[in-house]
Structure formats: C-alpha cells, structure tokens
Amino acid sequence: MKKYIASLFLLLASVSVFALPGVQQSIPDQSGQFVYYRDSSFERESYVGIIYFDESTYGLRYYAPATDKQAEVKLQFYFTLDTEKAASKGIIEFTGETPPDPFPKSQDETDIVNYLHDIAYEMFPKRIFLGELKEKTSSDETYSQFGGRVSMEYDPIIPVLNLNRIVTSDGKVAFYAVTGGRLVDSSDTSFSEFKGIPAKVEYGSASKVKKGKPSEMQVENEGLKTQSFQLDSNWEQKSAASWMLGSVSAVTVAALPISGAQKDSLLRMLVLGRDHSYSDWTKLKISDKNGKIELDQIFYDSSSKSFKYDKKRVEDIGEGAKSIFSLTVDAGSYNKNKKYFDKIVSSYEVK
C-alpha cells in the first residue's frame, strides 16, 4: 500500500508541461505512456498503438489477431522527430527510425508500415495546431485516409495525442481509443505485446460470499476528514489502509495532496493500465458531480487471461487533499456477489 501511494504521488509530482513539441499540455505526458486505438478503416480487426518517451521520441505499432483465413499481423517501429520544425511549423520530419519489427514480408505489411508513417505525418500536426487542451473538444478536419471530412474528438485524459475518436462525415466511428497504459520499467512489454481485449468478460467459477458481521471501518488523517465504509468479518486487514477478502477482492484507501489543477492528471493515472493489465475504455464509466468522482472500470490481465472489476471513489477531504477509495474484485466473484460488493462501495463516505 505504501508503494502504491508513493507511486501515485511521484506520478502527480513529476511535471513537464511539454509533451508534443511546442504544445503546452494541461496533463503532461509521462515517459512510457501509451494508447491503443481500434482502427475500423481496415476490413479485419485492427489496432494502432502510439507510445511516448519524450517530446522527440515515439513508437507506433499495428496489431491484427489471426482469423480463420488470415494470419496474425504485428508490426512496430520507433522514431525520433525534429522538434524545432514540429513546434514552429507543425512539420513532422523523422530524424531517426528503427527498422520495422518484424521486417515486412509482403506488400500488404509494407503498406501497413507506410500507413503508420502517415499517422505520424497527419495526426501529430493536427494535434500540434490544436494547441493547449484543457477540456474535451472536437475539430473538423480533412483526413483522406478516413474518407475526407471527419470530426476529430479530443479528451485531455487520453495520453500522447489526446485523441479519443475520429468520426466520418456519415457518422461512423472509424478510429477510437480502447485502452491505455504506462510501462513500469524498460523491460515491460505491455505496449509491444498488446493483442486486444476480449469483448466478452469471462467470469469463470466463483462462490457465493457468506455475509459476516458488519463493522464500520474508519481511516483518520490528521487535519483532514475521516474516511468511513462498511466491511464484514470475512475481510482481513492487511495494513492501516488495506483489507483483503481471501484472494478475490481488495479494498484500499489513500489520502493524497492533490490540488484542483491535478484532478485530471489523477484521473488519467487511474485509467491507465500497468504490467499487461488493460482497462477496457469501451466499458469505462466516469461520473464527476459536486467534487465527487465515481470511476468504474473492467481490467483485462493478458498474462492470466482474467478480468477484474475496479471501482474507485474520489472526494475532497480537506484543502488541497483528496481521498481515493478503491475496491477491486475478480470478475467471477463480482458477478456472483454483485449486491454484496456494490453495498461496500456505496457505504463509503468522508465525514
């Protein structure tokens, strides 16, 4: 729990106002942050990933899963760009590039590499010319790869380009963000091994939780409001601010020094996956009312091929401070005991 809180603080404290060359961002990108898009301009299921390392260094990746008639396709490369030309004129010019990995074996794969180049040449300047982005917005653009006139919708919570989706003139969503993450270290392969998120949540087998004697849990923070919620005797306290229900569920609470300006940075961090665990943004729900944030997600762990429900509640608990209540639970157990776990979340309050 202490490592979790420390990592939150470090991520929020490490500020570099520039990410894309010449663009001051309200939520600065951090090295190793990435986003994946479902690209409907291909006839087969296809994904395009973009990763950020610094304002001159990026990576692009294409992935398409195997079908009955088509083999799996995965291609990626990394590049550096001329930051001065990008910042002053919005011109994307590569100053270095790694060979595609793996090297294209057909004209179709060569065309895909060229398509990834076009994404850098087209999407990066469009985002640079948009300037600072403080809230969701859209921009009408001409984009030949997507059939002409399109609406490009942006959201500052999404890393790198802040691009959420591209909608064509006939109303079809041609390109949309499905997940994002941040590498934990140089050996992390979460970006290079992403293979999509199954559309259907797999629940597996799970048992019904036998309700125990309920108790009010209180976490006090000096000079701040007290965090309170209900757990029963099935739960075992593991630290001053964490509890476990066997191996299927965990509850954690934290109090962090977060100003109003850092709220969106916190939200971005909470929706980014870690270590081959990916949040399914197509099922993501965020509610922000009267300073209270409700964040409900489903994470897919590609290593174990399992799903977890993740429910977070964020509230002000004092001047320049916010609380984070988090319940994570295996999908099967949540599906079998939905009312039980939802009652725990709804019991959370600060007072």
Solvent accessible surface area in square Angstrom, and as a share of the most:
residue,aa,sasa,rsa
1,M,59,0.27
2,K,176,0.75
3,K,179,0.76
4,Y,76,0.29
5,I,51,0.26
6,A,51,0.39
7,S,50,0.32
8,L,5,0.03
9,F,97,0.40
10,L,119,0.59
11,L,28,0.14
12,L,13,0.07
13,A,54,0.42
14,S,57,0.36
15,V,96,0.55
16,S,64,0.41
17,V,63,0.36
18,F,94,0.39
19,A,0,0.00
20,L,0,0.00
21,P,1,0.01
22,G,48,0.46
23,V,2,0.01
24,Q,88,0.39
25,Q,8,0.04
26,S,45,0.29
27,I,8,0.04
28,P,16,0.10
29,D,5,0.03
30,Q,26,0.12
31,S,61,0.39
32,G,4,0.04
33,Q,9,0.04
34,F,2,0.01
35,V,0,0.00
36,Y,0,0.00
37,Y,0,0.00
38,R,73,0.27
39,D,1,0.00
40,S,59,0.38
41,S,57,0.37
42,F,51,0.21
43,E,191,0.86
44,R,44,0.16
45,E,66,0.29
46,S,0,0.00
47,Y,11,0.04
48,V,0,0.00
49,G,0,0.00
50,I,0,0.00
51,I,1,0.01
52,Y,14,0.05
53,F,62,0.26
54,D,66,0.34
55,E,66,0.29
56,S,30,0.20
57,T,33,0.19
58,Y,1,0.00
59,G,0,0.00
60,L,0,0.00
61,R,3,0.01
62,Y,1,0.01
63,Y,6,0.02
64,A,0,0.00
65,P,30,0.19
66,A,65,0.51
67,T,66,0.38
68,D,153,0.79
69,K,195,0.83
70,Q,83,0.37
71,A,79,0.61
72,E,65,0.29
73,V,19,0.11
74,K,88,0.37
75,L,1,0.00
76,Q,22,0.10
77,F,1,0.01
78,Y,64,0.24
79,F,2,0.01
80,T,46,0.27
81,L,5,0.02
82,D,33,0.17
83,T,41,0.24
84,E,134,0.60
85,K,74,0.31
86,A,0,0.00
87,A,49,0.38
88,S,82,0.53
89,K,131,0.55
90,G,6,0.06
91,I,85,0.43
92,I,16,0.08
93,E,74,0.33
94,F,40,0.17
95,T,89,0.52
96,G,30,0.29
97,E,80,0.36
98,T,59,0.34
99,P,102,0.64
100,P,23,0.15
101,D,86,0.45
102,P,57,0.36
103,F,145,0.60
104,P,22,0.14
105,K,162,0.69
106,S,56,0.36
107,Q,121,0.54
108,D,105,0.54
109,E,24,0.11
110,T,50,0.29
111,D,69,0.36
112,I,19,0.10
113,V,11,0.06
114,N,76,0.39
115,Y,31,0.12
116,L,0,0.00
117,H,29,0.13
118,D,52,0.27
119,I,1,0.01
120,A,0,0.00
121,Y,95,0.36
122,E,54,0.24
123,M,2,0.01
124,F,0,0.00
125,P,18,0.11
126,K,30,0.13
127,R,2,0.01
128,I,16,0.08
129,F,144,0.60
130,L,56,0.28
131,G,24,0.23
132,E,81,0.36
133,L,10,0.05
134,K,140,0.59
135,E,126,0.57
136,K,147,0.62
137,T,53,0.31
138,S,67,0.43
139,S,22,0.14
140,D,102,0.53
141,E,40,0.18
142,T,84,0.49
143,Y,2,0.01
144,S,89,0.57
145,Q,57,0.25
146,F,13,0.06
147,G,74,0.71
148,G,20,0.19
149,R,131,0.48
150,V,6,0.04
151,S,29,0.19
152,M,1,0.01
153,E,42,0.19
154,Y,8,0.03
155,D,17,0.09
156,P,7,0.04
157,I,26,0.13
158,I,12,0.06
159,P,0,0.00
160,V,0,0.00
161,L,1,0.01
162,N,5,0.02
163,L,1,0.01
164,N,51,0.26
165,R,86,0.31
166,I,0,0.00
167,V,20,0.11
168,T,26,0.15
169,S,95,0.61
170,D,98,0.51
171,G,53,0.51
172,K,136,0.58
173,V,52,0.30
174,A,11,0.08
175,F,0,0.00
176,Y,60,0.23
177,A,9,0.07
178,V,13,0.07
179,T,0,0.00
180,G,0,0.00
181,G,0,0.00
182,R,51,0.19
183,L,33,0.17
184,V,81,0.47
185,D,77,0.40
186,S,123,0.79
187,S,91,0.58
188,D,17,0.09
189,T,50,0.29
190,S,3,0.02
191,F,4,0.02
192,S,35,0.23
193,E,88,0.39
194,F,1,0.00
195,K,106,0.45
196,G,11,0.10
197,I,28,0.14
198,P,55,0.35
199,A,94,0.73
200,K,151,0.64
201,V,13,0.08
202,E,106,0.48
203,Y,85,0.32
204,G,70,0.67
205,S,118,0.76
206,A,37,0.28
207,S,90,0.58
208,K,136,0.58
209,V,27,0.15
210,K,178,0.75
211,K,161,0.68
212,G,26,0.25
213,K,156,0.66
214,P,92,0.58
215,S,50,0.32
216,E,79,0.36
217,M,43,0.19
218,Q,93,0.41
219,V,20,0.12
220,E,135,0.60
221,N,33,0.17
222,E,178,0.80
223,G,80,0.77
224,L,57,0.28
225,K,102,0.43
226,T,26,0.15
227,Q,1,0.00
228,S,2,0.02
229,F,1,0.00
230,Q,76,0.34
231,L,3,0.01
232,D,14,0.07
233,S,81,0.52
234,N,59,0.30
235,W,20,0.07
236,E,103,0.46
237,Q,99,0.44
238,K,117,0.49
239,S,46,0.30
240,A,87,0.67
241,A,15,0.12
242,S,14,0.09
243,W,9,0.03
244,M,59,0.26
245,L,16,0.08
246,G,62,0.60
247,S,98,0.63
248,V,49,0.28
249,S,5,0.03
250,A,23,0.18
251,V,0,0.00
252,T,31,0.18
253,V,1,0.01
254,A,4,0.03
255,A,30,0.23
256,L,4,0.02
257,P,80,0.50
258,I,2,0.01
259,S,52,0.34
260,G,66,0.64
261,A,93,0.72
262,Q,47,0.21
263,K,57,0.24
264,D,45,0.23
265,S,23,0.15
266,L,0,0.00
267,L,8,0.04
268,R,3,0.01
269,M,17,0.07
270,L,12,0.06
271,V,2,0.01
272,L,8,0.04
273,G,4,0.04
274,R,75,0.27
275,D,85,0.44
276,H,28,0.12
277,S,28,0.18
278,Y,4,0.01
279,S,0,0.00
280,D,10,0.05
281,W,29,0.10
282,T,83,0.48
283,K,69,0.29
284,L,46,0.23
285,K,144,0.61
286,I,68,0.35
287,S,37,0.24
288,D,65,0.34
289,K,142,0.60
290,N,154,0.79
291,G,35,0.33
292,K,114,0.48
293,I,2,0.01
294,E,83,0.37
295,L,0,0.00
296,D,34,0.18
297,Q,3,0.01
298,I,19,0.09
299,F,30,0.12
300,Y,19,0.07
301,D,44,0.23
302,S,35,0.22
303,S,89,0.58
304,S,71,0.46
305,K,148,0.63
306,S,46,0.30
307,F,8,0.03
308,K,87,0.37
309,Y,33,0.12
310,D,6,0.03
311,K,24,0.10
312,K,16,0.07
313,R,35,0.13
314,V,1,0.01
315,E,20,0.09
316,D,72,0.37
317,I,0,0.00
318,G,29,0.27
319,E,181,0.81
320,G,42,0.40
321,A,9,0.07
322,K,13,0.06
323,S,0,0.00
324,I,2,0.01
325,F,0,0.00
326,S,7,0.05
327,L,0,0.00
328,T,40,0.23
329,V,0,0.00
330,D,43,0.22
331,A,2,0.02
332,G,7,0.06
333,S,6,0.04
334,Y,12,0.04
335,N,84,0.43
336,K,103,0.44
337,N,5,0.03
338,K,111,0.47
339,K,178,0.76
340,Y,24,0.09
341,F,0,0.00
342,D,42,0.22
343,K,151,0.64
344,I,10,0.05
345,V,8,0.05
346,S,91,0.59
347,S,29,0.19
348,Y,17,0.06
349,E,83,0.37
350,V,26,0.15
351,K,113,0.48
